Every structure is written in structure tokens, then in C-alpha cells.
Amino acid sequence: MIKRLTRHGNSFALVIDRGILDLLEIDADTPLSLTTDGKCLVIAPVRDAKHRDAFRAALTNVNKRYGRTLKRLAD
């Protein structure tokens, strides 16, 4: 997807389509982290500790249940 910046006062804005916002579970109140390596701009939602802990617990559960199978598939 190619986007263009739009003028917003003395700045520029990037309009993000609704489908992408829904996919990433982002709304107007979601804090976003902007980082760059000098060539690329990365915009990511900042997730709270509760969300991070739930993800890690789910990942641990998957590794516990399917770890050997996933390792065999990777080899």
C-alpha cells in the first residue's frame, strides 16, 4: 500500500485506513511508538503490561503443547 502525507497545519499527517486500524486494534486513544533506523519509519501500538503478559502466557502454552512438533518442522 502506498500512501501520501497530507498537510495538517504546519505539519504533515499520515492517514491510516480503517481496515489496518481494526486489524491492529488501534483507535484514537491508542498510544503509538514511532521509531526509525534512518531509512524506515515504524509505527507500532504501545501495549500495556497486561496485554504483554497474556501474550507471553499464550506463547508459553503453545511451546509447552507443540514445542517438539514445531522443532521437528523447523529442522
Secondary structure, 3 states (H helix, E strand, C coil): CCCCCEEECCEEECCCCHHHHHHHCCCCCCCEEEEECCCCEEEEECCCHHHHHHHHHHHHHHHHHHHHHHHHHHC
